């Protein structure tokens, strides 16, 4: 992960009836998906997000309950984590489960370098 390329933040925004294991896992998984998605075209992210929504609409209950097939729970978790990573690129990020996920491109160094040179 190139730390100079972007800033990523996770903030606990309020008390929330929480599932501590899910929240802890998302705080690890979402930044990993952000890193994977960083250079992908917007259209690919939208397509992946739509696939995830379709999966979750049919199988999302397997996130909290045992899945019908082996691997359903993991696939549902990854669909949620991927979509949170995609949504974290939106201005203002995304609030969910009492957490705030946000990825910002850090242009500050480029802007100040440009101002200094002109």
ROMAR-224391 format. One line per 3 residues: number of its first residue (from 1); their letters; for each residue x negated, y, z negated of N, C-alpha, C. Coordinates in Angstrom, 2 decimals. Last residue first. Layout:
<sites>
NUM) A) X,Y,Z,X,Y,Z,X,Y,Z | ...
</sites>
This chain:
<sites>
118) XXX) -4.98,28.45,9.22,-4.48,29.55,10.06,-4.67,30.91,9.48 | -5.96,26.65,7.27,-6.69,26.81,8.53,-6.22,28.01,9.35 | -4.10,26.76,5.19,-5.47,27.18,4.95,-6.21,27.46,6.25
115) XXX) -1.83,25.64,6.40,-1.79,27.04,5.95,-3.21,27.56,5.75 | -2.72,23.02,6.81,-2.35,23.86,7.93,-2.36,25.32,7.56 | -3.07,22.19,4.17,-4.23,22.22,5.07,-3.94,23.10,6.26
112) XXX) -0.47,22.31,3.21,-1.44,23.24,2.67,-2.68,23.31,3.54 | 0.68,20.26,4.83,1.19,21.64,4.90,0.14,22.62,4.37 | -0.76,17.98,4.07,-0.79,18.44,5.45,-0.36,19.90,5.56
109) XXX) -0.09,17.78,1.34,-1.49,17.98,1.72,-1.58,18.51,3.15 | 2.77,17.36,1.47,2.18,18.54,0.81,0.75,18.81,1.27 | 4.17,15.24,2.38,3.60,16.14,3.39,2.83,17.31,2.76
106) XXX) 4.97,12.22,1.60,4.24,13.28,0.95,3.52,14.14,2.00 | 8.21,10.97,1.75,6.96,11.14,2.47,6.25,12.34,1.86 | 9.72,9.21,-0.86,9.52,10.50,-0.20,8.19,10.47,0.53
103) XXX) 12.20,7.16,-2.05,10.91,7.18,-1.38,10.81,8.50,-0.63 | 13.95,6.12,-4.93,13.72,7.17,-3.93,12.31,7.07,-3.38 | 16.40,4.95,-7.07,15.33,4.54,-6.16,15.17,5.62,-5.10
100) XXX) 17.47,4.92,-10.32,17.39,5.78,-9.14,16.17,5.34,-8.33 | 19.72,2.88,-12.23,18.38,3.21,-11.75,18.49,4.13,-10.54 | 22.21,1.93,-12.89,21.56,2.82,-13.84,20.13,3.18,-13.46
97) XXX) 22.95,0.54,-10.59,22.63,-0.22,-11.80,21.91,0.64,-12.84 | 21.81,3.16,-8.48,22.52,1.90,-8.63,22.05,1.20,-9.90 | 21.29,5.77,-6.26,21.50,5.43,-7.66,22.30,4.13,-7.72
94) XXX) 18.86,6.66,-3.85,20.08,5.93,-4.15,20.11,5.61,-5.66 | 17.59,9.66,-2.22,17.49,8.27,-2.67,18.85,7.65,-2.95 | 17.36,12.19,-1.23,17.98,12.05,-2.54,17.96,10.63,-3.07
91) XXX) 17.54,11.05,2.05,17.31,12.21,1.18,18.06,12.05,-0.13 | 16.62,7.57,2.28,17.58,8.65,2.51,17.26,9.83,1.61 | 14.97,5.58,1.40,14.40,6.52,2.36,15.34,7.70,2.64
88) XXX) 16.56,3.95,-0.11,15.64,4.83,-0.84,14.96,5.84,0.09 | 17.88,2.32,1.67,18.58,3.51,1.18,17.66,4.46,0.44 | 15.89,0.34,1.92,16.28,1.12,3.09,16.97,2.42,2.64
85) XXX) 15.88,-0.63,-0.72,14.65,-0.07,-0.14,14.98,0.81,1.05 | 18.48,-1.59,-0.86,18.08,-0.50,-1.75,16.81,0.16,-1.24 | 18.28,-3.64,1.05,19.15,-2.49,1.31,18.85,-1.32,0.38
82) XXX) 16.44,-5.36,-0.25,16.12,-4.77,1.06,16.98,-3.53,1.31 | 17.91,-6.05,-2.56,16.63,-5.34,-2.68,16.24,-4.67,-1.37 | 20.11,-7.41,-1.38,20.32,-6.22,-2.21,19.04,-5.40,-2.28
79) XXX) 18.73,-9.49,-0.10,19.59,-8.60,0.69,19.86,-7.31,-0.08 | 17.53,-10.76,-2.27,16.69,-10.08,-1.29,17.51,-9.13,-0.41 | 19.84,-11.82,-3.52,18.98,-10.87,-4.21,18.13,-10.07,-3.22
76) XXX) 20.73,-13.55,-1.49,21.57,-12.43,-1.91,20.74,-11.37,-2.63 | 18.60,-15.37,-1.43,18.93,-14.61,-0.22,19.79,-13.40,-0.57 | 18.75,-16.42,-4.02,17.55,-15.69,-3.60,17.85,-14.82,-2.38
73) XXX) 21.27,-17.67,-3.87,21.02,-16.62,-4.86,19.81,-15.78,-4.46 | 20.90,-19.58,-1.81,21.86,-18.49,-1.65,21.59,-17.34,-2.62 | 19.23,-21.73,-2.36,18.63,-20.54,-1.76,19.59,-19.38,-1.59
70) XXX) 21.59,-24.23,-1.81,20.29,-23.89,-2.39,19.71,-22.69,-1.64 | 24.98,-23.11,-1.75,23.85,-23.83,-1.14,22.56,-23.37,-1.82 | 26.53,-21.67,-3.45,27.07,-22.93,-2.92,25.95,-23.78,-2.34
67) XXX) 24.85,-20.29,-6.36,25.23,-20.31,-4.96,25.77,-21.67,-4.53 | 25.99,-19.32,-9.57,25.22,-20.27,-8.75,25.75,-20.31,-7.31 | 26.43,-15.74,-9.76,26.90,-17.11,-10.00,26.06,-18.07,-9.17
64) XXX) 25.23,-13.43,-8.94,25.51,-13.58,-10.37,25.95,-15.00,-10.75 | 24.82,-13.86,-6.25,23.81,-13.11,-6.99,23.99,-13.31,-8.50 | 27.00,-14.99,-5.14,25.91,-15.91,-5.52,24.78,-15.19,-6.23
61) XXX) 28.60,-13.00,-4.27,28.86,-13.52,-5.60,27.77,-14.47,-6.07 | 27.84,-12.57,-1.60,27.27,-11.73,-2.66,27.52,-12.24,-4.06 | 28.73,-13.75,0.72,28.00,-14.58,-0.24,27.48,-13.83,-1.45
58) XXX) 30.06,-11.93,2.36,30.51,-13.32,2.33,29.91,-14.12,1.17 | 28.78,-9.55,1.95,30.24,-9.54,1.94,30.80,-10.96,1.86 | 26.09,-10.24,2.29,26.59,-9.97,0.95,28.12,-9.98,0.89
55) XXX) 25.96,-10.51,5.12,25.65,-11.64,4.24,26.28,-11.44,2.87 | 26.61,-7.87,5.88,27.44,-9.00,6.33,27.21,-10.21,5.44 | 24.48,-6.50,4.72,25.84,-6.22,4.27,26.77,-7.36,4.68
52) XXX) 22.33,-7.55,6.21,22.40,-7.78,4.76,23.81,-7.55,4.23 | 22.92,-6.57,8.75,22.87,-8.02,8.53,23.02,-8.34,7.04 | 22.66,-3.82,8.19,23.96,-4.36,8.60,24.01,-5.87,8.42
49) XXX) 19.91,-3.66,7.64,20.89,-3.31,6.61,22.26,-3.86,6.93 | 18.88,-4.34,10.14,18.64,-5.22,9.00,19.64,-4.94,7.89 | 19.79,-2.11,11.62,20.22,-3.46,12.00,20.02,-4.43,10.83
46) XXX) 18.41,-0.05,10.28,19.87,-0.05,10.31,20.39,-1.45,10.63 | 15.77,-0.80,10.85,16.23,-0.75,9.46,17.75,-0.79,9.39 | 15.74,-0.51,13.62,15.53,-1.83,13.03,16.00,-1.88,11.58
43) XXX) 16.10,2.26,13.85,17.11,1.36,14.41,16.98,-0.05,13.84 | 13.73,3.30,12.75,15.00,3.51,12.07,16.06,2.51,12.55 | 10.87,1.13,12.90,11.77,2.12,13.49,13.12,2.14,12.77
40) XXX) 8.57,0.71,10.17,9.56,0.16,11.09,10.46,1.26,11.65 | 6.74,1.47,8.27,6.48,1.85,9.66,7.49,1.31,10.66 | 7.96,0.52,5.78,7.45,1.89,5.96,7.29,2.30,7.43
37) XXX) 8.85,-1.98,5.04,9.68,-1.22,5.98,9.06,0.10,6.41 | 6.96,-2.83,3.16,7.15,-3.59,4.40,7.87,-2.76,5.46 | 7.33,-0.92,1.14,6.03,-1.03,1.81,6.17,-1.77,3.14
34) XXX) 9.95,-1.54,0.43,9.63,-0.19,0.96,8.32,-0.26,1.73 | 9.59,-4.09,-0.63,10.33,-3.94,0.63,10.07,-2.58,1.25 | 8.19,-3.33,-2.93,7.55,-4.24,-1.97,8.26,-4.16,-0.62
31) XXX) 10.07,-1.73,-4.29,8.85,-1.13,-3.74,8.12,-2.02,-2.74 | 12.01,-3.87,-4.86,12.33,-2.75,-3.96,11.06,-2.06,-3.44 | 10.82,-5.69,-6.74,11.08,-6.08,-5.35,11.29,-4.89,-4.42
28) XXX) 10.60,-4.38,-9.23,9.42,-4.98,-8.61,9.66,-5.17,-7.11 | 13.12,-3.54,-9.78,12.05,-2.56,-9.91,10.73,-3.08,-9.35 | 14.52,-5.94,-9.56,14.69,-4.92,-8.51,13.57,-3.89,-8.57
25) XXX) 13.73,-7.19,-11.96,13.34,-7.76,-10.67,13.47,-6.75,-9.53 | 14.93,-5.49,-13.85,13.47,-5.66,-13.82,13.01,-6.19,-12.46 | 17.65,-5.86,-13.19,17.05,-4.54,-13.11,15.52,-4.64,-13.03
22) XXX) 17.97,-8.63,-13.69,18.20,-8.09,-12.36,17.52,-6.74,-12.19 | 17.41,-8.62,-16.46,16.58,-9.41,-15.54,16.73,-8.88,-14.12 | 19.39,-6.96,-17.62,17.97,-6.58,-17.66,17.09,-7.37,-16.69
19) XXX) 22.09,-5.70,-16.60,21.58,-7.06,-16.50,20.06,-6.86,-16.45 | 23.88,-3.23,-18.49,22.83,-3.73,-17.61,22.63,-5.23,-17.67 | 25.79,-0.68,-18.43,25.93,-2.07,-18.87,25.02,-2.91,-17.99
16) XXX) 23.58,2.04,-18.93,24.40,1.29,-17.98,24.58,-0.11,-18.54 | 22.50,5.29,-19.52,22.81,3.98,-20.08,23.79,3.29,-19.15 | 20.70,6.63,-16.69,21.66,6.70,-17.79,21.84,5.32,-18.37
13) XXX) 18.49,6.36,-15.00,19.23,7.62,-15.02,20.26,7.74,-16.13 | 15.23,5.48,-14.70,16.45,5.05,-15.36,17.28,6.30,-15.59 | 13.69,5.67,-11.56,14.00,6.35,-12.80,15.25,5.74,-13.40
10) XXX) 11.11,5.25,-9.39,12.25,4.57,-9.97,12.48,5.24,-11.32 | 9.57,6.49,-6.43,9.90,6.62,-7.84,11.13,5.78,-8.18 | 6.82,7.00,-4.36,7.99,6.18,-4.64,8.30,6.32,-6.11
7) XXX) 5.33,8.79,-1.77,5.57,8.69,-3.21,6.85,7.90,-3.40 | 2.99,7.94,0.79,4.30,8.27,0.30,4.34,8.16,-1.21 | 0.21,7.92,1.33,1.17,8.02,2.43,2.55,8.44,1.94
4) XXX) -1.47,7.39,-0.70,-1.44,8.77,-0.22,-0.35,8.98,0.82 | -1.31,4.65,-1.12,-0.67,5.53,-2.09,-0.60,6.98,-1.62 | -0.68,2.15,0.90,-1.43,3.39,0.96,-0.74,4.42,0.06
1) X) -0.83,-1.17,0.00,0.00,0.00,0.00,-0.88,1.24,0.00
</sites>
